[in-house]
Amino acid sequence: MIFKVLYQPAEDESPRRETTRSLYLEAENEVEARSLVSKNTKYNIEFIEELTGKHLEYEQKSPDFKLTEFNK
């Protein structure tokens, strides 16, 4: 499954729309996605969303769509 992770670049930052960033990754479920990001970064995760169907197709058309790979 493909997940979109919305995050702040630093753990101690309060969520603000102006500084929210996103990454895309492949994981078995939302728990694994959160674990991968937490183990490999210092990001403050705001939200994790599974992308399927037309929503995934739409995101894949974006020039910013690139799957992030972390060591499991």
Protein Blocks (a to p, Z undefined) as FASTA:
>chain_A
ZZdddddfbfklccdfklpccdddddfblklmmmmmmmmmccdcfbdcddehjllmmmmm
pmkbccddddZZ
